[in-house]
Amino acid sequence: MKWQKITIKTITEAEDIIICYLEEIGLEGAQIEDKIPLTPLEKEQMFVDIPPQTEEDDGVAYLNFFIEDNDDLNMDEIVENVKTELEAIKQFTDIGEGTIYLSETEDLDWINNWKQYFHQFYIDDLLVIPSWEEVENPETTGKILHIDPGTAFGTGAHETTQLCIRQIKKYVNSETEILDVGCGSGILGIVALMYGAKHAKGTDLDPCALDASKENLENNGINPNDFEIIIGNIISEKSVQDWAGYEKYDIVVANILHNVLDPLTPVIVNQLKKGGIYITSGIIDEKEEFVLDVMKREGLEVLEVTRQGEWVSITARK
């Protein structure tokens, strides 16, 4: 499917007002390109595997609007309407150049362009490799995690995922029952099984987790019966808590932001066996003390705090 793309060169101060005005003529869902530095909160909320490479802010912004191509589409009329709206905005505020560019794109571009940034890499002795690359020396390579994150979930490259993987490897054994809360594409549960865990369960809010995890289980030759997944909120839905089971898990891992760990932890205490290990990450360094207080509040014994970049992992025991 082809899409017509309208790009407007403007200034950062005019982004919101232009987007608001163009919504009135049916152009919605703007893609913004600028160099405004991310705030610490925005960095935390992004929680992405491939952090953006930012440059010094030059005040310039590009607003991209996409329109599905069809036989009835009149781009000349749309462009004239955009020009009219921009002229109206210019009467009361500066919008910079206000230049309009037209181009064409396809769904395939959006789906696949990000793959150029994801290549195989090691987490200690574990090779993480995307489905579109080949293992260079399989005969000399140790454990290999074949991962196809798709567009909805992470690749395993994020610091928080690596922190969790290292802690899982440290505590897993052949009798381990593990629960991954917010399992996404199933990376952490799969790694646990690769390193000897007996059984894994996962929960996630996004229905895409089912297909993504299923594909990654197949890619790694893991029996789907060894890793069960449910879609739902374990914090608020008793049916999900019942499905997971109580005082059952040797390890619970939650690679989730600190504000979710707060209400999640008192629930997880009920899922853990006595002596069970609770591995958390997704914690920006300035929120370390907050999560430590959550652990102590719930009577958990903090065993270890590990760090990578500006991210923190806290491991505790029930």
N, C-alpha and C positions, 0 to 999 in steps of 0.2 A: 504494500500500500504506500502510495506517495503522499507527501505532505508539502504544502507551500509554506515557506518560512519567511516571516517579515521580521527584520532586525532594525531596531532604532538605536542610533548612537546618541547618547544623551549624557547627563551628569548624574552622579549618585544622589544628589539632593532632590532630583526630579523623578526618581524611579517610581515612588508610590503614587504620585499624582497622575503620572502618565498611565500607569497600570489601571488606576481607578477610572480614568476617563475612557480608556479603550475597552474596558469591560462593558461600558454602556453601549458600545457598537458591536458587541459579541466576541471580542478577542479576550479570551480568558486563559489562565494558566501560564503566565509569563515565566520564561526562563531568564534569570538575571545573571549577567557576567560583570563582575566588578572586582576591585582589589581592596575593598574595605577589610581591614584585619578582623579576624574572628575574636569575639570575646571569650574568656575562659568558659562561660556557661554554654556558648554556642559550640565550642570544641567538645565539651562533655556530651552535649545532646546529639552531636553528629555521630560519634561513636563508629567511625568508619575504619575500614582496613587500609585504605589508600589515602592518607591525608593529603589535602590540597597543597600545592606548592604556591605560596603567596608571594607577591611582589609588592613593592612600595605603592601605596595608594596614590593614583594620579587623578582621582576625581572623575574619571571617565567610566561610563556604564553602557552596556549593551543589553537591550531588552529584546528577547526572541519570542515571537508568537507563532504557533503552528496551526495551520488550517488544512483539514483533510481535503485532498484533491478529488474533484469529481467533475462531471461534464457540465454541471450547472454553475460551477464556481466562476464568479466574475472578479478576478483579482484587481482589475483596473478600478472598479467601483470601490472595493475595499481599501485600496491604497489612497484613493481620493478622500474617503471618509477618515482615514488615519491622518492625512495631511490637514484636514479641516479641524480635527480635534487638537492636533499639535499647535496649529495657529491660534486656537482659542486659549490654550494653556499659556502660550507665549505672551499673551496680553497681561498676565499678572505674575509670571515667574520665569526665571531663566531655565531653559532646558538644554543649554549647550548647542551643539550643532543641529540636533534634531534631524539628522540624516536618516533616510529610509533605504534599506537594502532588501532585495528580494533574492531568494534562492530556493532550492528544492532538496528534500531529503526523504529518506525511507525509514520504515520501522527498523530495518536491519541495522542501520547506523546506530540507533539508540541502544539496541539490544547488545551489540557486539563490540562497540568501540572501546569499552572499558577493559576488554580482555588484553589489550596491548600493554596494560600496566601490571598485570598479574603473571608472574613467572614462578617456576619452581624455586623453592628455598628450603633451608634446613631449620628445624627447631631442635637444636642439639643433635641427637642421632636420628631424628625423624625427618625424612624427606617428604615435603608437602608439594604435590605436583598437580596442576590443573589437567582436566581431561583432554585438552587440546595440545598438550606437550608430551614428548616421549622421555622416558627415563634413559639418561645417557649411558650409564654403566650399571645395569640391573644386577649383574653378577657380583658386584662389589658394594652395592648399596644396601644399607640396613633396612629398617622398616620403612614402608612407603605408604603414605596416605594420599590416595587418589581423590581429588575433590573437585566437584563442579558446583560452585555456589550459586550459579544462575545470577539473576539481577536482584534478587530479594534479600540475600544473606551474605555474610562475610566470607572471606577466603581462608581465614586462619592466620593471616599475616599481622593482624592487630595485636598490639602488645598485651592486651588483656587476655586474648585467647591463648597466647604463648605462655603467659603466667599460669593460667589454669591447667594447660597441658603439662607443664613441669610438675605441678603439685599432684595432678592425677597420677602421673608416672611414679611419684614418690610413695604414694599411699595405696595404690591398687595391688590386688593379689588375686589368686585363682578363685577365691570365694566371694569376691566383691560384688555386691548389688549396688548399682549407682543410679542416681536420679539427676538428670540435667534439666534445670528449670530455665526455659527460654532457649530451647535446643537449636532453633534455627535449622541449618542444613545438616545437623547431627554430628558435627566435627568432634565434640568432646566425648560424646558417648561412643563413637566409633573408635577414637583413640584409646579409650578405656578398655574396650573389647580387644583391640589389637595388642594391648599390653597385659592381657590375661583376665580381665573382669569376667565374671560368670554371666551377668545379665545387666541390661540397661533399660531404663525408661526415660522418656523425655516429655516435657510439656512445652507448648508454645501457643501464643495468641493468634499467630498468622497461619491460616490454612495452607499456605504455600510450603510450610515446613514439612508436611506429609510427603509431597512429591519430591522435594529437594533431598530429604533424608533418605527416602526410598532409593533414589538414584545413586546417592553416595554409598549406601549399603551395598548395592549391586556392584558399583565400581570397585569396592574393596573386598568383595567376596564374602560378605558377612550375612549370615542367615537372618532374615527379617524378624524371626521369632525371638532373636537375641536382643532386639532393640525395639521396644514398643513405644508408640508416640500417641499422645492425645492432644487435641486442640481445646484449650480452655484456660481459665484463670485460676491457678491453684490458690491464690490469695483469697479469692471471694467465693469460689464455687466448691461446695462440699463434695459434689459428685466427682470433681477432679481429685480432690484430696483422698476420697475413698478409693478411687481407681489407683492412685499412686500407692496407697497403703501406709500404715502407721508403724513406727518403730521398726522399720524394715531395712533401711539403707545403711550400708557401711560408709558410703560417700554420697553427699549431695553437692552438686556444683551449680553455682549461679553466677554467670557472667552478665550481670545486670547493673544498671546505674544505681548509685547510692540511695536515691529517693525511693526506689522499688525494694531495695534490700531492707529498708526500715519495716514496712508491713509484711514482707515476705518471711523474714527470719523467725518470728514467733510461730508461723505455720510450719516451717521446715523443722523446727525443733521436734515437732510431733512425728515427722516422717523418719527422723534419724534414730538408729539404734543407740543404746547407751554406749558411749565410746566412739560413736560414728564421727566421721570427718566432714566438716562443712567448708567447702572451698568457694571463696567469693572473689570476684574482680569486677571490672567496669567502674572502678573507683578512681576518680581523679585525685591527685595527691592531696589537694587542699581539703578533701572530704574524708581523709583517712581517720581522723579522730572521731568524726561523726559515726562511721561504721564500727569502729572499735567500741564506742559507747553502746551501740545497738547490740553487739555481741555480748558485752558484759551485762547489759540489761536483761538479756534472755538466759543468763547463767552459763554461757559458753566459755570454755577455756581457750584463749587465744594462743595458738601454737607458734605461728610464724607470720611475719609480714614480709612480702617480697615486692620488689619494685622493678619496673622497666619503663624508661622514659618518664613521663609524668603520670603514669598509671600505677595502681597499687593492687595487690592481691592479699587478702587476709584469710588465713586458714585457722579454723577453730575446731574444738572437739566438744561433743556433748558429754 
